[in-house]
């Protein structure tokens, strides 16, 4: 039976990502219970190296495709100012400590890494669009498998607090799905995905540097930078319609 408007069948790809994160995190946390401290620290380093590598790969692959060479500079600058003004890092750290699971070292970096890895990329952005327009969930299922494996490592490294990344994935992909299905699928074009991937690449790489203790960044304060390309293309499309 298909539920009207926002049915389970229509949402299968997005739900697969949500449960992939939940299941992966659960398995990782259960495994972590039997892992010695030295192995836990080794996993922490592995995630730092992985984040640094993924971030650099995103930059190398997407920067040559950009038609707006200073977009990432503007995005990071505005994002840093807004995030610092709102004190996102401080608020999230206080919230995680209040709700539990915030005692694990580096949890804020873990959550930031998870959110960026799960949400920033062609699979997580274009996937919901393909699902909404063509009913094709292949990209979302692929992203769900990657999220499952990543969540296991992140869960083992940072603990149960990583569960808070699951609803973020659900809201992110669900919002893109709704916009594509009921407003405009063309909005999520290649140019937007490229610019978001570039900004996300810098943030993922910076998260890796923080996790490796090379240079500490309050990455949560930079997250608003991801909205700048979205707002830019939204205004661009609106002006083009006038």
BAGUGU-155060 format. One record per residue: x, y, z of N, C-alpha, C in turn. Coordinates in steps of 0.05 Angstrom, whole numbers, padded with zeros to 5 digits, always signed. Layout:
REM BAGUGU-155060
XYZXYZXYZ...
END
This chain:
REM BAGUGU-155060
+00017-00024+00000+00000+00000+00000+00018+00025+00000+00012+00044-00018+00027+00068-00020+00014+00090-00005+00028+00103+00013+00017+00125+00029+00016+00150+00011-00007+00164+00009-00009+00187-00008+00011+00209-00001+00019+00224-00022+00037+00247-00020+00066+00240-00013+00070+00226+00008+00098+00221+00016+00100+00192+00025+00094+00174+00006+00092+00146+00012+00118+00132+00019+00115+00109+00032+00139+00093+00040+00153+00083+00015+00137+00074-00005+00150+00064-00030+00166+00086-00044+00155+00110-00045+00169+00132-00057+00194+00140-00041+00192+00136-00016+00214+00144+00002+00234+00122+00007+00232+00100-00006+00249+00076+00000+00279+00083-00001+00287+00098-00021+00316+00105-00024+00325+00122-00001+00309+00142+00007+00316+00160+00028+00316+00145+00055+00295+00128+00059+00294+00113+00084+00318+00093+00086+00327+00083+00063+00350+00065+00063+00375+00080+00074+00378+00106+00067+00400+00121+00077+00397+00126+00107+00373+00132+00116+00368+00137+00144+00375+00112+00161+00364+00089+00152+00368+00065+00168+00397+00054+00164+00409+00061+00141+00437+00054+00137+00455+00067+00158+00449+00093+00164+00464+00107+00184+00458+00096+00212+00433+00091+00217+00425+00081+00244+00437+00053+00249+00435+00035+00229+00445+00008+00233+00476+00008+00234+00488+00023+00216+00517+00025+00216+00528+00036+00242+00515+00057+00252+00524+00069+00277+00521+00049+00300+00498+00035+00301+00493+00016+00322+00514-00006+00322+00520-00017+00298+00541-00038+00296+00568-00028+00305+00574-00003+00296+00600+00008+00304+00603+00012+00334+00581+00022+00347+00581+00026+00375+00584+00000+00391+00570-00021+00381+00571-00047+00395+00599-00059+00392+00611-00055+00369+00639-00065+00365+00658-00049+00383+00653-00023+00386+00670-00006+00402+00671-00015+00431+00650-00027+00440+00649-00035+00468+00672-00055+00475+00681-00070+00454+00702-00090+00459+00729-00081+00448+00731-00057+00439+00756-00047+00428+00773-00033+00449+00799-00040+00450+00817-00026+00468+00821+00002+00460+00831+00019+00479+00834+00047+00474+00854+00052+00451+00875+00037+00449+00895+00042+00428+00883+00037+00400+00864+00018+00398+00852+00012+00372+00831+00034+00366+00818+00044+00387+00799+00066+00383+00813+00091+00373+00837+00096+00383+00853+00119+00374+00862+00114+00345+00868+00090+00339+00876+00083+00311+00854+00089+00292+00829+00081+00299+00806+00087+00282+00801+00117+00279+00807+00131+00300+00804+00160+00300+00822+00172+00279+00847+00162+00278+00867+00171+00258+00858+00163+00230+00848+00139+00227+00838+00129+00201+00816+00148+00191+00797+00155+00208+00776+00173+00199+00787+00201+00191+00807+00210+00206+00819+00236+00199+00832+00235+00171+00848+00213+00166+00861+00210+00140+00840+00207+00118+00819+00192+00123+00798+00187+00103+00784+00213+00096+00777+00229+00117+00764+00255+00112+00782+00273+00096+00807+00274+00103+00826+00291+00089+00828+00283+00059+00829+00257+00054+00831+00246+00027+00806+00252+00011+00782+00247+00023+00757+00251+00010+00753+00281+00003+00761+00298+00022+00758+00327+00017+00776+00336-00006+00801+00326-00006+00819+00334-00028+00809+00323-00055+00798+00299-00055+00788+00287-00080+00765+00304-00091+00747+00313-00073+00725+00329-00081+00734+00355-00093+00755+00367-00082+00766+00392-00092+00779+00388-00120+00795+00367-00122+00809+00362-00147+00789+00356-00170+00768+00341-00164+00749+00333-00184+00730+00355-00192+00724+00374-00174+00703+00393-00179+00713+00421-00186+00736+00429-00175+00745+00457-00181+00749+00462-00210+00759+00443-00227+00762+00449-00255+00735+00453-00269+00713+00443-00257+00687+00445-00269+00673+00471-00262+00683+00486-00243+00670+00510-00233+00670+00533-00253+00647+00546-00256+00645+00570-00273+00646+00595-00256+00648+00592-00230+00649+00614-00211+00673+00611-00193+00696+00620-00202+00721+00614-00189+00724+00624-00160+00710+00646-00154+00712+00657-00127+00689+00649-00109+00671+00632-00119+00647+00625-00104+00654+00612-00077+00674+00594-00077+00681+00580-00053+00693+00599-00032+00708+00620-00041+00720+00639-00023+00698+00655-00010+00679+00665-00026+00656+00680-00015+00640+00663+00004+00635+00638-00004+00618+00620+00012+00631+00614+00039+00657+00607+00039+00671+00601+00064+00673+00626+00082+00677+00649+00069+00680+00674+00085+00653+00681+00099+00632+00681+00083+00605+00687+00095+00597+00666+00115+00602+00641+00108+00595+00619+00126+00609+00621+00153+00635+00627+00152+00651+00629+00176+00641+00652+00194+00635+00675+00181+00625+00698+00196+00598+00692+00209+00579+00680+00194+00553+00674+00204+00554+00653+00226+00570+00631+00220+00572+00609+00240+00585+00618+00266+00605+00635+00264+00618+00646+00288+00599+00664+00303+00584+00680+00289+00564+00698+00301+00543+00682+00316+00533+00661+00303+00513+00644+00316+00525+00624+00336+00551+00622+00337+00565+00603+00355+00554+00575+00352+00553+00565+00327+00542+00539+00322+00558+00517+00336+00584+00519+00336+00601+00499+00349+00595+00497+00379+00594+00520+00392+00589+00520+00421+00561+00510+00427+00541+00517+00411+00514+00508+00417+00511+00478+00413+00523+00467+00391+00521+00439+00387+00536+00423+00408+00559+00433+00416+00574+00419+00437+00558+00418+00464+00546+00441+00470+00530+00442+00495+00506+00424+00493+00494+00423+00469+00470+00406+00465+00477+00377+00468+00499+00368+00455+00506+00340+00456+00513+00331+00484+00525+00349+00500+00532+00342+00527+00506+00340+00544+00487+00357+00538+00462+00357+00553+00445+00332+00548+00444+00323+00522+00427+00301+00515+00440+00274+00517+00466+00275+00522+00480+00249+00526+00498+00243+00502+00519+00229+00507+00538+00220+00486+00558+00241+00480+00557+00264+00493+00575+00286+00487+00602+00284+00501+00605+00264+00518+00630+00261+00532+00652+00250+00515+00646+00236+00493+00666+00224+00476+00683+00246+00463+00709+00243+00465+00727+00263+00453+00722+00265+00423+00720+00290+00414+00717+00295+00385+00690+00290+00374+00669+00288+00390+00643+00282+00380+00633+00303+00360+00638+00328+00366+00629+00349+00347+00643+00346+00320+00669+00339+00320+00682+00334+00294+00671+00310+00280+00664+00289+00296+00652+00265+00285+00625+00271+00272+00608+00286+00286+00582+00293+00275+00585+00310+00249+00604+00329+00250+00608+00346+00227+00618+00329+00203+00637+00311+00208+00647+00293+00187+00624+00276+00176+00608+00265+00193+00586+00248+00184+00566+00263+00167+00558+00287+00176+00539+00303+00161+00549+00310+00134+00575+00318+00133+00587+00326+00107+00589+00302+00089+00599+00279+00099+00602+00255+00082+00575+00244+00072+00555+00245+00089+00529+00234+00082+00513+00253+00063+00517+00279+00066+00500+00298+00053+00512+00313+00029+00539+00317+00030+00552+00333+00009+00564+00314-00012+00553+00314-00035+00562+00297-00057+00539+00292-00076+00547+00284-00100+00527+00280-00122+00506+00259-00115+00515+00237-00102+00496+00216-00096+00474+00225-00077+00481+00241-00057+00462+00250-00037+00445+00274-00046+00454+00288-00067+00440+00311-00077+00423+00304-00102+00437+00291-00121+00423+00284-00146+00405+00260-00141+00413+00242-00122+00397+00218-00117+00368+00223-00111+00362+00241-00092+00334+00247-00086+00319+00260-00110+00334+00275-00127+00322+00287-00151+00314+00265-00170+00332+00245-00175+00325+00223-00193+00302+00207-00182+00301+00204-00156+00279+00189-00143+00253+00203-00147+00253+00230-00144+00228+00245-00147+00218+00247-00175+00237+00251-00194+00229+00255-00222+00225+00229-00238+00242+00210-00234+00241+00185-00250+00234+00160-00233+00232+00163-00207+00227+00140-00190+00251+00121-00189+00275+00131-00196+00299+00115-00196+00315+00119-00170+00317+00098-00154+00330+00101-00128+00359+00089-00128+00370+00083-00152+00396+00070-00153+00417+00086-00139+00418+00113-00144+00439+00130-00132+00435+00131-00102+00411+00132-00092+00405+00132-00064+00413+00106-00050+00408+00084-00063+00415+00058-00052+00446+00055-00050+00459+00065-00071+00489+00065-00071+00500+00082-00048+00488+00106-00044+00496+00124-00023+00490+00111+00005+00468+00096+00006+00461+00083+00032+00481+00062+00040+00492+00047+00020+00512+00027+00026+00538+00040+00036+00545+00062+00023+00569+00077+00032+00565+00088+00060+00541+00099+00065+00534+00110+00091+00535+00088+00113+00526+00064+00106+00526+00042+00125+00554+00036+00134+00572+00033+00115+00600+00027+00122+00613+00049+00137+00609+00074+00127+00621+00097+00141+00610+00100+00169+00584+00095+00173+00572+00098+00199+00584+00077+00219+00591+00054+00209+00603+00034+00227+00630+00044+00239+00646+00056+00221+00672+00066+00230+00668+00090+00248+00650+00108+00241+00645+00132+00257+00633+00125+00284+00615+00105+00284+00603+00096+00309+00624+00084+00328+00642+00068+00316+00663+00056+00332+00683+00077+00343+00686+00099+00327+00705+00120+00335+00693+00140+00355+00667+00147+00352+00656+00169+00367+00633+00162+00385+00622+00138+00383+00601+00129+00401+00573+00136+00392+00554+00132+00411+00526+00134+00405+00516+00162+00397+00532+00182+00404+00524+00209+00396+00522+00213+00366+00535+00194+00351+00534+00196+00322+00506+00191+00311+00488+00180+00327+00461+00175+00318+00447+00201+00309+00456+00224+00320+00443+00249+00313+00447+00257+00284+00465+00243+00270+00469+00250+00242+00447+00237+00224+00434+00216+00235+00413+00202+00219+00390+00221+00212+00377+00235+00231+00355+00252+00224+00363+00275+00206+00389+00284+00207+00399+00305+00189+00398+00295+00161+00406+00270+00156+00406+00258+00130+00377+00256+00120+00359+00247+00137+00331+00245+00129+00319+00271+00121+00324+00292+00137+00313+00319+00130+00326+00330+00105+00352+00326+00102+00367+00337+00078+00356+00324+00053+00356+00298+00051+00348+00284+00027+00318+00287+00023+00302+00287+00045+00274+00291+00042+00266+00318+00031+00280+00339+00040+00275+00366+00030+00281+00368+00000+00305+00357-00008+00312+00357-00037+00291+00342-00053+00282+00320-00043+00261+00304-00056+00235+00320-00060+00226+00333-00039+00202+00349-00041+00204+00372-00060+00227+00386-00059+00231+00409-00077+00232+00399-00106+00245+00377-00111+00247+00366-00139+00221+00356-00149+00205+00344-00131+00180+00332-00140+00157+00353-00143+00157+00373-00126+00134+00391-00125+00140+00420-00133+00166+00426-00135+00173+00454-00143+00190+00454-00169+00215+00447-00167+00233+00448-00191+00256+00429-00189+00256+00409-00206+00278+00390-00207+00303+00402-00220+00298+00421-00238+00320+00433-00253+00338+00451-00236+00328+00458-00212+00344+00475-00194+00369+00461-00186+00368+00434-00182+00391+00419-00173+00408+00411-00198+00418+00431-00212+00434+00426-00236+00463+00420-00229+00478+00413-00250+00506+00406-00246+00523+00428-00234+00516+00453-00241+00532+00476-00230+00529+00478-00200+00504+00475-00190+00499+00476-00161+00514+00454-00147+00511+00429-00157+00524+00406-00144+00554+00411-00143+00566+00422-00165+00595+00427-00166+00603+00446-00145+00589+00469-00142+00597+00489-00123+00594+00480-00094+00572+00465-00089+00568+00454-00062+00590+00433-00055+00597+00417-00076+00618+00397-00072+00645+00410-00066+00651+00433-00078+00676+00447-00073+00677+00457-00045+00657+00471-00036+00655+00481-00009+00656+00458+00011+00641+00437+00005+00641+00414+00023+00668+00400+00024+00682+00401+00001+00709+00389+00001+00728+00403+00020+00727+00429+00020+00744+00445+00038+00737+00438+00067+00711+00436+00073+00702+00431+00100+00710+00402+00109+00707+00383+00091+00714+00355+00098+00744+00353+00103+00760+00366+00085+00789+00366+00089+00797+00379+00115+00785+00402+00121+00791+00416+00146+00783+00399+00171+00761+00384+00168+00754+00365+00190+00775+00344+00194+00786+00334+00172+00807+00314+00173+00831+00325+00187+00839+00350+00181+00862+00362+00194+00857+00365+00224+00832+00372+00232+00825+00374+00260+00827+00347+00274+00817+00327+00262+00817+00300+00274+00846+00289+00277+00863+00297+00258+00891+00289+00260+00908+00307+00278+00894+00327+00290+00906+00346+00309+00929+00361+00296+00927+00366+00270+00946+00383+00255+00939+00412+00259+00914+00418+00258+00904+00445+00262+00875+00443+00270+00867+00455+00292+00839+00453+00301+00822+00474+00287+00800+00465+00276+00780+00483+00264+00753+00477+00277+00738+00498+00282+00711+00495+00291+00693+00493+00266+00693+00469+00255+00680+00464+00229+00650+00471+00229+00637+00466+00252+00609+00471+00254+00603+00501+00248+00621+00518+00255+00618+00547+00250+00620+00553+00220+00630+00534+00204+00633+00539+00175+00609+00527+00159+00592+00511+00172+00571+00498+00157+00552+00516+00142+00546+00541+00151+00529+00559+00135+00541+00564+00107+00567+00559+00103+00579+00563+00077+00566+00546+00056+00555+00523+00063+00542+00506+00044+00516+00518+00033+00504+00537+00048+00479+00549+00039+00484+00572+00018+00508+00583+00018+00513+00606+00000+00510+00599-00029+00521+00576-00039+00516+00569-00068+00486+00565-00073+00472+00552-00054+00444+00547-00058+00428+00573-00061+00434+00593-00043+00421+00619-00044+00428+00633-00070+00454+00631-00078+00463+00645-00103+00447+00635-00127+00445+00608-00130+00431+00597-00153+00401+00602-00151+00390+00603-00127+00362+00609-00124+00356+00637-00134+00372+00656-00125+00369+00684-00135+00373+00686-00165+00393+00671-00175+00399+00671-00204+00375+00661-00220+00363+00640-00210+00339+00629-00224+00315+00648-00223+00312+00661-00199+00290+00679-00196+00293+00703-00215+00318+00714-00217+00323+00737-00235+00319+00729-00264+00326+00703-00270+00322+00694-00298+00293+00691-00305+00276+00688-00286+00247+00686-00291+00234+00713-00295+00247+00734-00286+00235+00761-00288+00237+00773-00316
END
